[in-house]
Amino acid sequence: MKIRSAIGSLVLMALLLCSACIVHADDTPPSLVLKGQVRPAENHTYQSVPFEVPANVNRITIQFDYTGRNQRTTIDLGLLGPDGFRGQDGFRGWSGGSKKIFTVSATDATPSFLPGAIRPGRWTLLLGIPNIRPNATADYTAKVWFGHPGDPAWLPEVLNPPLRQEAGWYRGDLHMHGAHSDGSCASQSGKQVPCPLFLTIDAALQRGLDFIALSDHNSVSQANDIRELQPYYDRLLLIPARELTTFTGHANLFGSDQPIDFRVGSTSVPDWNTLLRAAATLHGLVSINHPIRPDDETCMGCGWAPAKPVDMHLVQAIEAVNGIDAMLPDSGIPFWQHLLDQGYRLTGVGGSDNHDAKQSIGTLIGTPTTVVHASELSMPAILAGIRAGHVFIDVQGTRDRFLDLSASVGTQTADMGDAITLAAGQRARITVKASAPQGSRAEIIVDGKVWQPPNADLLVRGTLDQSFDWQSDGKRHWIRANVRGAAGELLLVGNPVYVN
């Protein structure tokens, strides 16, 4: 994994490194474990299991199980807040026996339950017993997790298990909009209406994607829809995100569903550095979007134009390709490469910026596709892969094109996003691998300029596996690869290997 530059604060560094960690359910013990027994005399009754919720809790997750199912014992579940059935914040839901695990928070809740503030005090797990036989007993266990502000969105992982547990290249779209902001599509009668989230998901599945980030403008309300839809769509990872939309630029914040004050230029958020430091506490990942877009009435606030200098160590990625702009004057690639030249190790990613899941031309969901090498298909693993730079961009959003570049010398090996140390005069063995249409050609980019390796054939004949030497001068450099089609069109964009 690459070593990131110092960010000027040990606290922020710890937060950023922690967000790249993959935490598994066994590493997240419950805050409370409630145990009890149901007896025949309690048939057709409701039993209260109280528990105390401390201050500074913003999520309650409960996993419930019991014995006796083979004897037809049935226990239904509900949840009451501190006010019981009396107050506005009292009754939080009833799932009957349909849920073994559920969660409630300010932004989202498992279907059957209501999102809302988590007040400290005495809460109640409500058990309904519609059936227990006269000579039977049932033991129950309720594991309770308390979430706190700043917790990663993937915890407790018992709520968010990996969809696949094998390492590999996973294809996704990191930028899209639906009904929770300004995404719209044709209704059944042909009217333009807010486009429901399931259409976005279906479009992503049709494109063969493995993950999508649902990045509505400044909104986290889509988290509640994600909570409902993710169990059904168990082959497509739904990553909560939002596009931090300001008057001086846009940036995606991935991997958090907690609200954040986005009002750059206000008293509470005077500049982008303030916003980015707040984002770091949420364990998310920040990518500057479409940085070269115009900043005028055609695209208000779209271009990256902060009033004050921004500490780019607080940013992890740049949207190098937005929609179909890879070869247009407003592509983000030059902006990204200029930052690489300054020594920032920022991952180049792509996003469709789709606003109509039903459209059939233009910025389709999955165009471009960001392809991430991750240890598994889970939210923390995908974000860790992006943060590490183990990424290439499939500009046209195909299902099978591929690009990788690595460098090795002695015992050192660096893949895309990794670093390698070379003394002056020392040679690294560079290997580029690609799958692309016949007649395509790889190009090697060194510090923003095309470099032709001597005696290397970079023509792609369906596949390419070519190695060559590159000699170091002992200074800092970055090396990456593109693949262009026979007509010169950009097909694949790779991330750099960093030298010294």
Secondary structure, DSSP 4 states (H G I P E B T S, - for coil): -PPPPP-S-HHHHHHHHHTT----GGGS--SEEEEEEE-GGGTT-EEEEEEEE-TT--EEEEEEEES-GGGT-EEEEEEE-TTTTTSTTTEEEEEETS-SEEEEESS-B-TTB------SEEEEEEEEEEE--TT--EEEEEEEEEE-TT--TT-STTTS--SB-S-EEEEEE--B--TTTT-EEE-TTS-EEEPPHHHHHHHHHHTT-SEEEEEEET--THHHHHHHHTTT-TTSEEEEEEEEEETTEEEEEES--S-----TTSSSS-SHHHHHHHHHTTT-EEEE--TTS--STTSTT-S---SS---GGG--EEEEEETT-TTSTT-SHHHHHHHHHTT---EEEEE--BS-TT--SSS-TTSSEEEEEESSBSHHHHHHHHHHT-EEEETT--SS-EEEEEEEETTEEEETT-EE---TT-EEEEEEEEE--TTEEEEEEETTEEE--TT---EESSEEEEEEEEE--SS-EEEEEEEE-TTS-EEEEEPPEEE-
